[in-house]
């Protein structure tokens, strides 16, 4: 906060006071850094998006799209295709941990095939999201 923002020292001290949630200071830091490079409106939007996705557990507004081949694809291959795991072994581990979900349904079968109709959301862990679409 002191190194990368123009927030007055007294305000920083108040944010870092014992008993206060450090997350609030981190949110303010993120908002200030985004605002510095992209403007105040962008900073406020990103703060709201962060709270929406990570506090309210909602889907992000901007998701990359992953094209799924006609006829479907195995869930392990899908996770690799999306770039969320470097190998099938890692994807298998993620399934075993319950870290993979399609439209909020946890995937438990490593042999499951996915044939999206369009718009389904793949989530791997708490931070990786992609929208599924059939390839043409």
ABEGO torsion letter per residue (X at the ends): XAAABABBAAAAAAAABBGBBAAAAAAAAAAAAAAAAAEAAAAAAAAAAAAAAAAAGBBBABBBBBBBBBGEBBAAAAAAAAGABABAAAAAAAAAAGABBBGGBBBABAABBBBBAEGBBBBBEAABBBBBBBBX
